[in-house]
Amino acid sequence: MSASPAVAASVPILPQAGAVRLKLWVAGYLLIGVLLTLLSLLIGTSSLRTSLAWLAHPQSLSDTVLWEIRLPRALGAWCAGALLGLGGALAQGVFRNALAEPYLLGSASGAALGVTVSLLIADSSLTGVAILGQLGLTGAAFLGACLGITLTLALSRGALRTQSLLLSGVVVGFLLNAITSLLLMRSPDTWRAMQSFLMGSTALVGWHSTALLATGLLVCVIPAVLLARGLDALTLGEDTAQSLGVPVARLRLVLLGILSLATAASVSQLGTVGFVGLVAPHLVRESVAVNQRQLMLAASLCGGALLEAADLLSRALLRPAELPVGIVTACLGGAYLVLLLWRRAQHE
């Protein structure tokens, strides 16, 4: 699916100074990601001096802690944050709403329901344990996220009507959350097992999870970038996009598919991590002028850095204990949005 020449002509070209600023911004966030990864190798349950000694004098224990636990956790957090940042940019572009976020289509509530049902089945019988062993919590979360998104699309009768899609996503999210709460009330043990998923956690992210997240990021970002010019036209309005030769319904459905895959991949590995997908595109727009292609790439970099920084804080604040990373992102993201609203109120 490619945009017409008229669409290409409608996309604004950044001035030379703006392009230079964008390149500096991208380089800065890449550098931040590298620095955060290095810091993640040093910060854990052990002291900073111990971590430095492990780097200087490698041992079997230190190799396991540094290269099999901390490094994949940091890289996995970055990939998950990049997926959420990309999803946030897509959601805000497709819905033309600055408050749209990746979980809007019911993916998070569906994933939570999938994990809850799988845990309950595993507790009920040996057959359930075997099924869970074959599927895994990650697979259950991914299937649940796909279920939530499918219900949203079915309730809205497709992806053409934006308002109906938004309302359907809200309804499906509340409904699946209610079902999850009812199931958890009947099984307190399952509730305790679900807490880390509902609050978001990077504690169990290893190389396998990191590889899945990195693959999901590549699968999502490449088609999203290729369809960016069509999204530029779509943000001008549906009528304008159709007059420019853009197949609006098909484009929106494909973009929603990419959004769904990005959020499902992230939620299935880390659980529910809020505010990253909402805040990352805003941070980009507040810093540099971008079109949709540049916004998606920059929001991915920003989201990765945000979640990796939140993961670092979750380990450092209550060391040797850890905070759920979702709580850290909620506090930081909420504070940023309050500041943003206050600044805009001052200029009105």
SULCOR-V120331 format. One line per field, one symbol per residue. phi: phi as a letter, one per 30 degrees, with the letter a starting at -180 (. if undefined). psi: psi as a letter, one per 40 degrees, with the letter a starting at -180 (. if undefined). Layout:
phi=???
psi=???
This chain:
phi=.bddeddeddddcddedddddddddddddddddddddddddccaddddddddddddbdbdddddddcccddddddddddddddddddddddddddhbdcdbdddcjddddddddddddddddddaddddddddddiddddddddddddddddddddhjcdcdddddddddddddddddddddddddbeddddddedddciacdcdcddddddddddddddddddddcddddeddddkdddddddiddeddddddddddedddddddddccidcdiddddeddddddcbdbcddddddddddddddddddddddddddbeddbddddddddddddddddddddddddcd
psi=hiiidddddehihiidddddddddddddddddddddddddddhadiidddddddddgiidddddddeeddddddddddddddddddddddddddefheeiidedeeddddddddddddddddddiddddddddddidddddddddddddddddddefaedhddddddddddddddddddddddddegddddddeddddehiedehaddddddddddddddddddddedddddddeeiddddddeehgddddddddddddddddddddddeahhidddddddddddddihiaddddddddddddddddddddddddddfheiiihdddddddddddddddddddddde.
